[in-house]
Amino acid sequence: MIFSNSALHWIKSSEPVLKGFSRSLRTEGTLLAQFGGRGNAAGILKIIDSILEDEKWNWYLRDFVFPYGFYGPEEYREWLKNTGFIVKRLEMNSKDMALVGKESLPQ
């Protein structure tokens, strides 16, 4: 079994990673992964986009490369099939992670 927790959204190109997972698993092995998907962090991404468009600030981020890949089940289903997986369950669950002030952050 391969378990991946909150890691795949940090990778822009997931298919090579999935190929490595597939090669590493025994026949009948299982991949269990949880990560941010399409729509994740939409509010923050909207703010970043507005900063990138604002001439006052965009020069600070001139060479900024967005380091995330928030993809949906459609993309992952295709990538999993292309890399040799048999998809038995694939779902996207929405979860709001609203933090209000410092007291909401983990200690």
Distance bins in CASP14 RR format, pairs under 12 A and 6 or more apart:
PFRMAT RR
TARGET T0000
AUTHOR 0000-0000-0000
RMODE 2
METHOD distances of the structure
MODEL  1
1 21 0 0 0 0 0 1 0 0 0 0 0
1 24 0 0 0 0 0 1 0 0 0 0 0
1 25 1 0 0 1 0 0 0 0 0 0 0
1 26 0 0 0 0 1 0 0 0 0 0 0
1 28 0 0 0 0 0 1 0 0 0 0 0
1 29 1 0 0 1 0 0 0 0 0 0 0
1 30 1 0 1 0 0 0 0 0 0 0 0
1 31 1 0 0 1 0 0 0 0 0 0 0
1 32 1 0 0 1 0 0 0 0 0 0 0
1 33 0 0 0 0 0 1 0 0 0 0 0
2 8 0 0 0 0 0 1 0 0 0 0 0
2 17 0 0 0 0 0 1 0 0 0 0 0
2 18 0 0 0 0 0 1 0 0 0 0 0
2 20 0 0 0 0 1 0 0 0 0 0 0
2 21 1 0 1 0 0 0 0 0 0 0 0
2 22 0 0 0 0 1 0 0 0 0 0 0
2 23 0 0 0 0 0 1 0 0 0 0 0
2 24 1 0 0 1 0 0 0 0 0 0 0
2 25 1 0 0 1 0 0 0 0 0 0 0
2 26 0 0 0 0 0 1 0 0 0 0 0
2 29 0 0 0 0 1 0 0 0 0 0 0
2 30 1 0 0 1 0 0 0 0 0 0 0
2 31 1 0 1 0 0 0 0 0 0 0 0
2 32 1 0 0 1 0 0 0 0 0 0 0
2 33 1 0 0 1 0 0 0 0 0 0 0
2 85 0 0 0 0 0 1 0 0 0 0 0
3 21 0 0 0 0 0 1 0 0 0 0 0
3 25 0 0 0 0 0 1 0 0 0 0 0
3 29 0 0 0 0 0 1 0 0 0 0 0
3 30 0 0 0 0 1 0 0 0 0 0 0
3 31 0 0 0 0 1 0 0 0 0 0 0
3 32 1 0 1 0 0 0 0 0 0 0 0
3 33 1 0 0 1 0 0 0 0 0 0 0
3 34 0 0 0 0 1 0 0 0 0 0 0
3 35 0 0 0 0 0 1 0 0 0 0 0
4 10 0 0 0 0 0 1 0 0 0 0 0
4 11 0 0 0 0 0 1 0 0 0 0 0
4 14 0 0 0 0 0 1 0 0 0 0 0
4 17 0 0 0 0 1 0 0 0 0 0 0
4 18 0 0 0 0 0 1 0 0 0 0 0
4 20 0 0 0 0 0 1 0 0 0 0 0
4 21 1 0 0 1 0 0 0 0 0 0 0
4 24 0 0 0 0 0 1 0 0 0 0 0
4 30 0 0 0 0 0 1 0 0 0 0 0
4 31 1 0 0 1 0 0 0 0 0 0 0
4 32 1 0 0 1 0 0 0 0 0 0 0
4 33 1 0 1 0 0 0 0 0 0 0 0
4 34 1 0 0 1 0 0 0 0 0 0 0
4 35 1 0 0 1 0 0 0 0 0 0 0
4 36 0 0 0 0 0 1 0 0 0 0 0
4 76 0 0 0 0 0 1 0 0 0 0 0
5 32 0 0 0 0 1 0 0 0 0 0 0
5 33 1 0 0 1 0 0 0 0 0 0 0
5 34 1 0 1 0 0 0 0 0 0 0 0
5 35 1 0 0 1 0 0 0 0 0 0 0
5 36 0 0 0 0 0 1 0 0 0 0 0
6 33 0 0 0 0 1 0 0 0 0 0 0
6 34 1 0 0 1 0 0 0 0 0 0 0
6 35 1 0 1 0 0 0 0 0 0 0 0
6 36 1 0 0 1 0 0 0 0 0 0 0
6 37 0 0 0 0 0 1 0 0 0 0 0
6 40 0 0 0 0 0 1 0 0 0 0 0
6 68 0 0 0 0 0 1 0 0 0 0 0
6 95 0 0 0 0 0 1 0 0 0 0 0
6 97 0 0 0 0 0 1 0 0 0 0 0
7 14 0 0 0 0 0 1 0 0 0 0 0
7 17 0 0 0 0 1 0 0 0 0 0 0
7 21 0 0 0 0 0 1 0 0 0 0 0
7 32 0 0 0 0 0 1 0 0 0 0 0
7 33 1 0 0 1 0 0 0 0 0 0 0
7 34 0 0 0 0 1 0 0 0 0 0 0
7 35 1 0 0 1 0 0 0 0 0 0 0
7 36 0 0 0 0 1 0 0 0 0 0 0
7 68 0 0 0 0 0 1 0 0 0 0 0
7 69 0 0 0 0 0 1 0 0 0 0 0
8 14 1 0 1 0 0 0 0 0 0 0 0
8 15 0 0 0 0 0 1 0 0 0 0 0
8 16 0 0 0 0 0 1 0 0 0 0 0
8 17 1 0 0 1 0 0 0 0 0 0 0
8 18 0 0 0 0 1 0 0 0 0 0 0
8 21 0 0 0 0 1 0 0 0 0 0 0
8 31 0 0 0 0 0 1 0 0 0 0 0
8 32 0 0 0 0 0 1 0 0 0 0 0
8 33 1 0 1 0 0 0 0 0 0 0 0
8 34 0 0 0 0 1 0 0 0 0 0 0
8 35 1 0 1 0 0 0 0 0 0 0 0
8 36 1 0 0 1 0 0 0 0 0 0 0
8 37 0 0 0 0 1 0 0 0 0 0 0
8 40 0 0 0 0 0 1 0 0 0 0 0
8 68 0 0 0 0 1 0 0 0 0 0 0
8 69 0 0 0 0 1 0 0 0 0 0 0
8 70 0 0 0 0 1 0 0 0 0 0 0
8 71 0 0 0 0 1 0 0 0 0 0 0
8 72 0 0 0 0 0 1 0 0 0 0 0
8 75 0 0 0 0 0 1 0 0 0 0 0
8 76 0 0 0 0 1 0 0 0 0 0 0
8 79 0 0 0 0 0 1 0 0 0 0 0
8 80 0 0 0 0 0 1 0 0 0 0 0
9 17 0 0 0 0 0 1 0 0 0 0 0
9 33 0 0 0 0 1 0 0 0 0 0 0
9 34 0 0 0 0 1 0 0 0 0 0 0
9 35 1 0 1 0 0 0 0 0 0 0 0
9 36 1 0 1 0 0 0 0 0 0 0 0
9 37 1 0 0 1 0 0 0 0 0 0 0
9 38 0 0 0 0 0 1 0 0 0 0 0
9 39 0 0 0 0 0 1 0 0 0 0 0
9 40 1 0 0 1 0 0 0 0 0 0 0
9 41 0 0 0 0 1 0 0 0 0 0 0
9 66 0 0 0 0 0 1 0 0 0 0 0
9 67 0 0 0 0 1 0 0 0 0 0 0
9 68 1 0 1 0 0 0 0 0 0 0 0
9 69 1 0 1 0 0 0 0 0 0 0 0
9 70 1 0 1 0 0 0 0 0 0 0 0
9 71 0 0 0 0 1 0 0 0 0 0 0
9 72 0 0 0 0 0 1 0 0 0 0 0
9 76 0 0 0 0 0 1 0 0 0 0 0
10 17 0 0 0 0 0 1 0 0 0 0 0
10 35 0 0 0 0 1 0 0 0 0 0 0
10 36 0 0 0 0 1 0 0 0 0 0 0
10 37 0 0 0 0 0 1 0 0 0 0 0
10 40 0 0 0 0 0 1 0 0 0 0 0
10 66 0 0 0 0 0 1 0 0 0 0 0
10 67 1 0 0 1 0 0 0 0 0 0 0
10 68 1 0 0 1 0 0 0 0 0 0 0
10 69 1 0 0 1 0 0 0 0 0 0 0
10 70 0 0 0 0 0 1 0 0 0 0 0
11 17 1 0 1 0 0 0 0 0 0 0 0
11 18 0 0 0 0 1 0 0 0 0 0 0
11 20 0 0 0 0 0 1 0 0 0 0 0
11 21 0 0 0 0 0 1 0 0 0 0 0
11 33 0 0 0 0 0 1 0 0 0 0 0
11 35 0 0 0 0 1 0 0 0 0 0 0
11 36 0 0 0 0 0 1 0 0 0 0 0
11 67 0 0 0 0 1 0 0 0 0 0 0
11 68 0 0 0 0 1 0 0 0 0 0 0
11 69 1 0 0 1 0 0 0 0 0 0 0
11 70 0 0 0 0 0 1 0 0 0 0 0
11 71 0 0 0 0 1 0 0 0 0 0 0
11 79 0 0 0 0 0 1 0 0 0 0 0
12 65 0 0 0 0 1 0 0 0 0 0 0
12 66 1 0 0 1 0 0 0 0 0 0 0
12 67 1 0 0 1 0 0 0 0 0 0 0
12 68 1 0 0 1 0 0 0 0 0 0 0
12 69 1 0 1 0 0 0 0 0 0 0 0
12 70 0 0 0 0 0 1 0 0 0 0 0
12 71 0 0 0 0 1 0 0 0 0 0 0
12 75 0 0 0 0 0 1 0 0 0 0 0
13 19 0 0 0 0 0 1 0 0 0 0 0
13 67 0 0 0 0 0 1 0 0 0 0 0
13 68 0 0 0 0 0 1 0 0 0 0 0
13 69 0 0 0 0 1 0 0 0 0 0 0
13 71 0 0 0 0 0 1 0 0 0 0 0
13 75 0 0 0 0 0 1 0 0 0 0 0
13 79 0 0 0 0 1 0 0 0 0 0 0
14 20 0 0 0 0 0 1 0 0 0 0 0
14 21 0 0 0 0 1 0 0 0 0 0 0
14 31 0 0 0 0 0 1 0 0 0 0 0
14 33 0 0 0 0 1 0 0 0 0 0 0
14 35 0 0 0 0 1 0 0 0 0 0 0
14 36 0 0 0 0 0 1 0 0 0 0 0
14 37 0 0 0 0 0 1 0 0 0 0 0
14 68 0 0 0 0 0 1 0 0 0 0 0
14 69 1 0 0 1 0 0 0 0 0 0 0
14 70 0 0 0 0 0 1 0 0 0 0 0
14 71 1 0 0 1 0 0 0 0 0 0 0
14 72 0 0 0 0 0 1 0 0 0 0 0
14 75 1 0 0 1 0 0 0 0 0 0 0
14 76 1 0 0 1 0 0 0 0 0 0 0
14 77 0 0 0 0 0 1 0 0 0 0 0
14 78 0 0 0 0 0 1 0 0 0 0 0
14 79 1 0 1 0 0 0 0 0 0 0 0
14 80 0 0 0 0 1 0 0 0 0 0 0
14 82 0 0 0 0 0 1 0 0 0 0 0
14 83 0 0 0 0 1 0 0 0 0 0 0
15 21 0 0 0 0 0 1 0 0 0 0 0
15 22 0 0 0 0 0 1 0 0 0 0 0
15 69 0 0 0 0 0 1 0 0 0 0 0
15 71 0 0 0 0 0 1 0 0 0 0 0
15 75 0 0 0 0 1 0 0 0 0 0 0
15 76 0 0 0 0 1 0 0 0 0 0 0
15 78 0 0 0 0 1 0 0 0 0 0 0
15 79 1 0 1 0 0 0 0 0 0 0 0
15 80 0 0 0 0 1 0 0 0 0 0 0
15 81 0 0 0 0 0 1 0 0 0 0 0
15 82 1 0 0 1 0 0 0 0 0 0 0
15 83 1 0 0 1 0 0 0 0 0 0 0
15 84 0 0 0 0 0 1 0 0 0 0 0
15 85 0 0 0 0 0 1 0 0 0 0 0
16 22 0 0 0 0 0 1 0 0 0 0 0
16 23 0 0 0 0 0 1 0 0 0 0 0
16 79 0 0 0 0 1 0 0 0 0 0 0
16 82 0 0 0 0 0 1 0 0 0 0 0
16 83 0 0 0 0 1 0 0 0 0 0 0
17 23 0 0 0 0 0 1 0 0 0 0 0
17 24 0 0 0 0 0 1 0 0 0 0 0
17 31 0 0 0 0 0 1 0 0 0 0 0
17 33 0 0 0 0 1 0 0 0 0 0 0
17 35 0 0 0 0 0 1 0 0 0 0 0
17 69 0 0 0 0 0 1 0 0 0 0 0
17 76 0 0 0 0 0 1 0 0 0 0 0
17 79 0 0 0 0 1 0 0 0 0 0 0
17 80 0 0 0 0 0 1 0 0 0 0 0
17 83 0 0 0 0 1 0 0 0 0 0 0
18 24 0 0 0 0 0 1 0 0 0 0 0
18 25 0 0 0 0 0 1 0 0 0 0 0
18 31 0 0 0 0 1 0 0 0 0 0 0
18 33 0 0 0 0 1 0 0 0 0 0 0
18 71 0 0 0 0 0 1 0 0 0 0 0
18 75 0 0 0 0 0 1 0 0 0 0 0
18 76 0 0 0 0 1 0 0 0 0 0 0
18 77 0 0 0 0 0 1 0 0 0 0 0
18 78 0 0 0 0 0 1 0 0 0 0 0
18 79 1 0 1 0 0 0 0 0 0 0 0
18 80 1 0 0 1 0 0 0 0 0 0 0
18 81 0 0 0 0 1 0 0 0 0 0 0
18 82 0 0 0 0 1 0 0 0 0 0 0
18 83 1 0 1 0 0 0 0 0 0 0 0
18 84 0 0 0 0 1 0 0 0 0 0 0
18 85 1 0 0 1 0 0 0 0 0 0 0
18 87 0 0 0 0 0 1 0 0 0 0 0
19 25 0 0 0 0 0 1 0 0 0 0 0
19 31 0 0 0 0 0 1 0 0 0 0 0
19 79 0 0 0 0 1 0 0 0 0 0 0
19 80 0 0 0 0 0 1 0 0 0 0 0
19 82 0 0 0 0 1 0 0 0 0 0 0
19 83 1 0 1 0 0 0 0 0 0 0 0
19 84 0 0 0 0 1 0 0 0 0 0 0
19 85 0 0 0 0 1 0 0 0 0 0 0
20 31 0 0 0 0 0 1 0 0 0 0 0
20 79 0 0 0 0 0 1 0 0 0 0 0
20 83 1 0 0 1 0 0 0 0 0 0 0
20 84 0 0 0 0 0 1 0 0 0 0 0
20 85 0 0 0 0 0 1 0 0 0 0 0
21 29 0 0 0 0 1 0 0 0 0 0 0
21 30 0 0 0 0 0 1 0 0 0 0 0
21 31 1 0 1 0 0 0 0 0 0 0 0
21 32 0 0 0 0 0 1 0 0 0 0 0
21 33 0 0 0 0 1 0 0 0 0 0 0
21 79 0 0 0 0 0 1 0 0 0 0 0
21 80 0 0 0 0 1 0 0 0 0 0 0
21 83 1 0 0 1 0 0 0 0 0 0 0
21 84 0 0 0 0 1 0 0 0 0 0 0
21 85 0 0 0 0 1 0 0 0 0 0 0
22 29 0 0 0 0 1 0 0 0 0 0 0
22 30 0 0 0 0 0 1 0 0 0 0 0
22 31 0 0 0 0 1 0 0 0 0 0 0
22 79 0 0 0 0 0 1 0 0 0 0 0
22 80 0 0 0 0 1 0 0 0 0 0 0
22 81 0 0 0 0 0 1 0 0 0 0 0
22 82 0 0 0 0 1 0 0 0 0 0 0
22 83 1 0 1 0 0 0 0 0 0 0 0
22 84 1 0 1 0 0 0 0 0 0 0 0
22 85 1 0 0 1 0 0 0 0 0 0 0
22 86 0 0 0 0 0 1 0 0 0 0 0
23 29 0 0 0 0 0 1 0 0 0 0 0
23 31 0 0 0 0 0 1 0 0 0 0 0
23 83 0 0 0 0 1 0 0 0 0 0 0
23 84 0 0 0 0 1 0 0 0 0 0 0
23 85 0 0 0 0 0 1 0 0 0 0 0
24 30 0 0 0 0 0 1 0 0 0 0 0
24 31 0 0 0 0 1 0 0 0 0 0 0
24 83 0 0 0 0 0 1 0 0 0 0 0
25 31 1 0 0 1 0 0 0 0 0 0 0
25 32 0 0 0 0 0 1 0 0 0 0 0
25 80 0 0 0 0 0 1 0 0 0 0 0
25 83 0 0 0 0 0 1 0 0 0 0 0
25 84 0 0 0 0 1 0 0 0 0 0 0
25 85 0 0 0 0 1 0 0 0 0 0 0
25 86 0 0 0 0 0 1 0 0 0 0 0
27 84 0 0 0 0 0 1 0 0 0 0 0
27 85 0 0 0 0 0 1 0 0 0 0 0
27 86 0 0 0 0 0 1 0 0 0 0 0
28 85 0 0 0 0 0 1 0 0 0 0 0
28 86 0 0 0 0 1 0 0 0 0 0 0
28 88 0 0 0 0 0 1 0 0 0 0 0
29 84 0 0 0 0 0 1 0 0 0 0 0
29 85 0 0 0 0 1 0 0 0 0 0 0
29 86 0 0 0 0 1 0 0 0 0 0 0
29 88 0 0 0 0 0 1 0 0 0 0 0
30 85 0 0 0 0 1 0 0 0 0 0 0
30 86 0 0 0 0 0 1 0 0 0 0 0
30 87 0 0 0 0 0 1 0 0 0 0 0
30 88 0 0 0 0 1 0 0 0 0 0 0
30 89 0 0 0 0 0 1 0 0 0 0 0
31 76 0 0 0 0 0 1 0 0 0 0 0
31 79 0 0 0 0 0 1 0 0 0 0 0
31 80 1 0 0 1 0 0 0 0 0 0 0
31 83 0 0 0 0 1 0 0 0 0 0 0
31 84 0 0 0 0 0 1 0 0 0 0 0
31 85 1 0 0 1 0 0 0 0 0 0 0
31 86 0 0 0 0 0 1 0 0 0 0 0
31 87 0 0 0 0 1 0 0 0 0 0 0
31 88 0 0 0 0 0 1 0 0 0 0 0
31 89 0 0 0 0 0 1 0 0 0 0 0
31 90 0 0 0 0 0 1 0 0 0 0 0
32 85 0 0 0 0 0 1 0 0 0 0 0
32 88 0 0 0 0 0 1 0 0 0 0 0
32 89 0 0 0 0 1 0 0 0 0 0 0
32 90 0 0 0 0 0 1 0 0 0 0 0
33 71 0 0 0 0 0 1 0 0 0 0 0
33 73 0 0 0 0 0 1 0 0 0 0 0
33 76 0 0 0 0 1 0 0 0 0 0 0
33 79 0 0 0 0 0 1 0 0 0 0 0
33 80 0 0 0 0 1 0 0 0 0 0 0
33 85 0 0 0 0 0 1 0 0 0 0 0
33 87 0 0 0 0 0 1 0 0 0 0 0
33 89 0 0 0 0 0 1 0 0 0 0 0
33 90 0 0 0 0 1 0 0 0 0 0 0
33 91 0 0 0 0 0 1 0 0 0 0 0
33 92 0 0 0 0 0 1 0 0 0 0 0
34 40 0 0 0 0 0 1 0 0 0 0 0
34 90 0 0 0 0 0 1 0 0 0 0 0
34 91 0 0 0 0 0 1 0 0 0 0 0
34 92 0 0 0 0 0 1 0 0 0 0 0
34 93 0 0 0 0 1 0 0 0 0 0 0
34 95 0 0 0 0 0 1 0 0 0 0 0
35 41 0 0 0 0 0 1 0 0 0 0 0
35 68 0 0 0 0 1 0 0 0 0 0 0
35 69 0 0 0 0 1 0 0 0 0 0 0
35 70 0 0 0 0 1 0 0 0 0 0 0
35 71 0 0 0 0 1 0 0 0 0 0 0
35 72 0 0 0 0 0 1 0 0 0 0 0
35 73 0 0 0 0 0 1 0 0 0 0 0
35 76 0 0 0 0 1 0 0 0 0 0 0
35 92 0 0 0 0 0 1 0 0 0 0 0
35 93 0 0 0 0 0 1 0 0 0 0 0
35 95 0 0 0 0 0 1 0 0 0 0 0
36 42 0 0 0 0 0 1 0 0 0 0 0
36 68 0 0 0 0 1 0 0 0 0 0 0
36 69 0 0 0 0 1 0 0 0 0 0 0
36 70 1 0 1 0 0 0 0 0 0 0 0
36 71 0 0 0 0 1 0 0 0 0 0 0
36 72 0 0 0 0 1 0 0 0 0 0 0
36 73 0 0 0 0 0 1 0 0 0 0 0
36 76 0 0 0 0 0 1 0 0 0 0 0
36 92 0 0 0 0 1 0 0 0 0 0 0
36 93 0 0 0 0 0 1 0 0 0 0 0
36 94 0 0 0 0 0 1 0 0 0 0 0
36 95 0 0 0 0 1 0 0 0 0 0 0
36 97 0 0 0 0 0 1 0 0 0 0 0
37 45 0 0 0 0 0 1 0 0 0 0 0
37 68 0 0 0 0 1 0 0 0 0 0 0
37 69 1 0 0 1 0 0 0 0 0 0 0
37 70 1 0 1 0 0 0 0 0 0 0 0
37 71 1 0 0 1 0 0 0 0 0 0 0
37 72 1 0 1 0 0 0 0 0 0 0 0
37 73 0 0 0 0 1 0 0 0 0 0 0
37 74 0 0 0 0 0 1 0 0 0 0 0
37 75 0 0 0 0 1 0 0 0 0 0 0
37 76 0 0 0 0 1 0 0 0 0 0 0
37 90 0 0 0 0 0 1 0 0 0 0 0
37 91 0 0 0 0 0 1 0 0 0 0 0
37 92 1 0 0 1 0 0 0 0 0 0 0
37 93 0 0 0 0 1 0 0 0 0 0 0
37 94 0 0 0 0 1 0 0 0 0 0 0
37 95 0 0 0 0 0 1 0 0 0 0 0
38 45 0 0 0 0 0 1 0 0 0 0 0
38 68 0 0 0 0 0 1 0 0 0 0 0
38 69 0 0 0 0 1 0 0 0 0 0 0
38 70 1 0 1 0 0 0 0 0 0 0 0
38 71 1 0 1 0 0 0 0 0 0 0 0
38 72 1 0 1 0 0 0 0 0 0 0 0
38 73 0 0 0 0 1 0 0 0 0 0 0
38 74 0 0 0 0 1 0 0 0 0 0 0
38 75 0 0 0 0 1 0 0 0 0 0 0
38 76 0 0 0 0 1 0 0 0 0 0 0
38 92 1 0 0 1 0 0 0 0 0 0 0
38 93 0 0 0 0 0 1 0 0 0 0 0
38 94 0 0 0 0 0 1 0 0 0 0 0
39 45 0 0 0 0 1 0 0 0 0 0 0
39 46 0 0 0 0 0 1 0 0 0 0 0
39 68 0 0 0 0 0 1 0 0 0 0 0
39 69 0 0 0 0 0 1 0 0 0 0 0
39 70 1 0 1 0 0 0 0 0 0 0 0
39 71 0 0 0 0 1 0 0 0 0 0 0
39 72 0 0 0 0 1 0 0 0 0 0 0
39 92 0 0 0 0 1 0 0 0 0 0 0
39 94 0 0 0 0 1 0 0 0 0 0 0
39 95 0 0 0 0 0 1 0 0 0 0 0
39 96 0 0 0 0 0 1 0 0 0 0 0
40 68 0 0 0 0 1 0 0 0 0 0 0
40 69 0 0 0 0 1 0 0 0 0 0 0
40 70 1 0 1 0 0 0 0 0 0 0 0
40 71 0 0 0 0 1 0 0 0 0 0 0
40 72 0 0 0 0 1 0 0 0 0 0 0
40 92 0 0 0 0 1 0 0 0 0 0 0
40 93 0 0 0 0 0 1 0 0 0 0 0
40 94 0 0 0 0 1 0 0 0 0 0 0
40 95 0 0 0 0 1 0 0 0 0 0 0
40 96 0 0 0 0 0 1 0 0 0 0 0
40 97 0 0 0 0 1 0 0 0 0 0 0
41 47 0 0 0 0 1 0 0 0 0 0 0
41 48 0 0 0 0 1 0 0 0 0 0 0
41 49 0 0 0 0 0 1 0 0 0 0 0
41 66 0 0 0 0 0 1 0 0 0 0 0
41 67 0 0 0 0 0 1 0 0 0 0 0
41 68 1 0 0 1 0 0 0 0 0 0 0
41 69 0 0 0 0 0 1 0 0 0 0 0
41 70 1 0 0 1 0 0 0 0 0 0 0
41 95 0 0 0 0 0 1 0 0 0 0 0
41 96 0 0 0 0 0 1 0 0 0 0 0
41 97 0 0 0 0 1 0 0 0 0 0 0
41 98 0 0 0 0 0 1 0 0 0 0 0
42 48 0 0 0 0 0 1 0 0 0 0 0
42 49 0 0 0 0 0 1 0 0 0 0 0
42 68 0 0 0 0 0 1 0 0 0 0 0
42 70 0 0 0 0 1 0 0 0 0 0 0
42 94 0 0 0 0 0 1 0 0 0 0 0
42 96 0 0 0 0 0 1 0 0 0 0 0
42 97 0 0 0 0 0 1 0 0 0 0 0
43 49 0 0 0 0 1 0 0 0 0 0 0
43 50 0 0 0 0 0 1 0 0 0 0 0
43 70 0 0 0 0 0 1 0 0 0 0 0
43 96 0 0 0 0 0 1 0 0 0 0 0
43 97 0 0 0 0 0 1 0 0 0 0 0
43 98 0 0 0 0 0 1 0 0 0 0 0
44 50 0 0 0 0 0 1 0 0 0 0 0
44 51 0 0 0 0 0 1 0 0 0 0 0
44 66 0 0 0 0 0 1 0 0 0 0 0
44 68 0 0 0 0 0 1 0 0 0 0 0
44 70 0 0 0 0 0 1 0 0 0 0 0
44 97 0 0 0 0 0 1 0 0 0 0 0
44 98 0 0 0 0 0 1 0 0 0 0 0
44 99 0 0 0 0 0 1 0 0 0 0 0
45 51 0 0 0 0 0 1 0 0 0 0 0
45 52 0 0 0 0 0 1 0 0 0 0 0
45 66 0 0 0 0 1 0 0 0 0 0 0
45 68 0 0 0 0 1 0 0 0 0 0 0
45 69 0 0 0 0 0 1 0 0 0 0 0
45 70 0 0 0 0 1 0 0 0 0 0 0
46 52 0 0 0 0 0 1 0 0 0 0 0
46 53 0 0 0 0 0 1 0 0 0 0 0
47 53 0 0 0 0 0 1 0 0 0 0 0
47 54 0 0 0 0 0 1 0 0 0 0 0
47 57 0 0 0 0 0 1 0 0 0 0 0
48 54 0 0 0 0 0 1 0 0 0 0 0
48 57 0 0 0 0 0 1 0 0 0 0 0
48 58 0 0 0 0 0 1 0 0 0 0 0
48 60 0 0 0 0 0 1 0 0 0 0 0
48 61 0 0 0 0 1 0 0 0 0 0 0
48 64 0 0 0 0 1 0 0 0 0 0 0
48 66 1 0 0 1 0 0 0 0 0 0 0
48 67 0 0 0 0 0 1 0 0 0 0 0
48 68 0 0 0 0 0 1 0 0 0 0 0
49 57 0 0 0 0 0 1 0 0 0 0 0
49 58 0 0 0 0 0 1 0 0 0 0 0
49 61 0 0 0 0 0 1 0 0 0 0 0
49 64 0 0 0 0 0 1 0 0 0 0 0
49 66 0 0 0 0 1 0 0 0 0 0 0
50 56 0 0 0 0 0 1 0 0 0 0 0
50 57 0 0 0 0 1 0 0 0 0 0 0
50 58 0 0 0 0 1 0 0 0 0 0 0
50 61 0 0 0 0 0 1 0 0 0 0 0
51 57 1 0 1 0 0 0 0 0 0 0 0
51 58 1 0 0 1 0 0 0 0 0 0 0
51 59 0 0 0 0 0 1 0 0 0 0 0
51 60 0 0 0 0 1 0 0 0 0 0 0
51 61 1 0 0 1 0 0 0 0 0 0 0
51 62 0 0 0 0 0 1 0 0 0 0 0
51 64 0 0 0 0 1 0 0 0 0 0 0
52 58 1 0 1 0 0 0 0 0 0 0 0
52 59 0 0 0 0 0 1 0 0 0 0 0
52 60 0 0 0 0 1 0 0 0 0 0 0
52 61 1 0 1 0 0 0 0 0 0 0 0
52 62 0 0 0 0 1 0 0 0 0 0 0
52 63 0 0 0 0 0 1 0 0 0 0 0
52 64 1 0 0 1 0 0 0 0 0 0 0
52 65 0 0 0 0 0 1 0 0 0 0 0
52 66 0 0 0 0 1 0 0 0 0 0 0
53 61 0 0 0 0 0 1 0 0 0 0 0
54 60 0 0 0 0 0 1 0 0 0 0 0
54 61 0 0 0 0 1 0 0 0 0 0 0
55 61 0 0 0 0 0 1 0 0 0 0 0
55 62 0 0 0 0 0 1 0 0 0 0 0
57 64 0 0 0 0 0 1 0 0 0 0 0
58 64 0 0 0 0 1 0 0 0 0 0 0
69 75 0 0 0 0 1 0 0 0 0 0 0
69 76 0 0 0 0 0 1 0 0 0 0 0
70 76 0 0 0 0 0 1 0 0 0 0 0
70 92 0 0 0 0 0 1 0 0 0 0 0
71 77 0 0 0 0 0 1 0 0 0 0 0
71 78 0 0 0 0 1 0 0 0 0 0 0
71 79 0 0 0 0 1 0 0 0 0 0 0
71 80 0 0 0 0 0 1 0 0 0 0 0
71 90 0 0 0 0 0 1 0 0 0 0 0
71 92 0 0 0 0 1 0 0 0 0 0 0
72 78 0 0 0 0 0 1 0 0 0 0 0
72 79 0 0 0 0 0 1 0 0 0 0 0
72 80 0 0 0 0 0 1 0 0 0 0 0
72 90 0 0 0 0 1 0 0 0 0 0 0
72 91 0 0 0 0 0 1 0 0 0 0 0
72 92 1 0 0 1 0 0 0 0 0 0 0
72 93 0 0 0 0 0 1 0 0 0 0 0
72 94 0 0 0 0 0 1 0 0 0 0 0
73 79 0 0 0 0 0 1 0 0 0 0 0
73 80 0 0 0 0 1 0 0 0 0 0 0
73 87 0 0 0 0 1 0 0 0 0 0 0
73 89 0 0 0 0 0 1 0 0 0 0 0
73 90 1 0 1 0 0 0 0 0 0 0 0
73 91 1 0 0 1 0 0 0 0 0 0 0
73 92 1 0 1 0 0 0 0 0 0 0 0
73 93 0 0 0 0 0 1 0 0 0 0 0
74 80 0 0 0 0 0 1 0 0 0 0 0
74 81 0 0 0 0 0 1 0 0 0 0 0
74 87 0 0 0 0 0 1 0 0 0 0 0
74 90 0 0 0 0 1 0 0 0 0 0 0
74 92 0 0 0 0 1 0 0 0 0 0 0
75 81 0 0 0 0 0 1 0 0 0 0 0
75 82 0 0 0 0 0 1 0 0 0 0 0
75 90 0 0 0 0 0 1 0 0 0 0 0
75 92 0 0 0 0 0 1 0 0 0 0 0
76 82 0 0 0 0 0 1 0 0 0 0 0
76 83 0 0 0 0 0 1 0 0 0 0 0
76 85 0 0 0 0 1 0 0 0 0 0 0
76 87 0 0 0 0 1 0 0 0 0 0 0
76 89 0 0 0 0 0 1 0 0 0 0 0
76 90 1 0 0 1 0 0 0 0 0 0 0
76 91 0 0 0 0 0 1 0 0 0 0 0
76 92 0 0 0 0 1 0 0 0 0 0 0
77 83 0 0 0 0 0 1 0 0 0 0 0
77 85 0 0 0 0 1 0 0 0 0 0 0
77 86 0 0 0 0 0 1 0 0 0 0 0
77 87 1 0 1 0 0 0 0 0 0 0 0
77 88 0 0 0 0 0 1 0 0 0 0 0
77 89 0 0 0 0 0 1 0 0 0 0 0
77 90 1 0 1 0 0 0 0 0 0 0 0
77 91 0 0 0 0 0 1 0 0 0 0 0
77 92 0 0 0 0 0 1 0 0 0 0 0
78 84 0 0 0 0 0 1 0 0 0 0 0
78 85 0 0 0 0 0 1 0 0 0 0 0
78 87 0 0 0 0 1 0 0 0 0 0 0
78 90 0 0 0 0 0 1 0 0 0 0 0
79 85 0 0 0 0 1 0 0 0 0 0 0
79 87 0 0 0 0 1 0 0 0 0 0 0
79 90 0 0 0 0 0 1 0 0 0 0 0
80 86 0 0 0 0 1 0 0 0 0 0 0
80 87 1 0 1 0 0 0 0 0 0 0 0
80 88 0 0 0 0 0 1 0 0 0 0 0
80 89 0 0 0 0 0 1 0 0 0 0 0
80 90 1 0 0 1 0 0 0 0 0 0 0
81 87 1 0 0 1 0 0 0 0 0 0 0
81 88 0 0 0 0 0 1 0 0 0 0 0
81 90 0 0 0 0 0 1 0 0 0 0 0
97 104 0 0 0 0 1 0 0 0 0 0 0
97 105 0 0 0 0 0 1 0 0 0 0 0
97 106 0 0 0 0 0 1 0 0 0 0 0
98 104 1 0 0 1 0 0 0 0 0 0 0
99 105 1 0 0 1 0 0 0 0 0 0 0
99 106 0 0 0 0 1 0 0 0 0 0 0
END
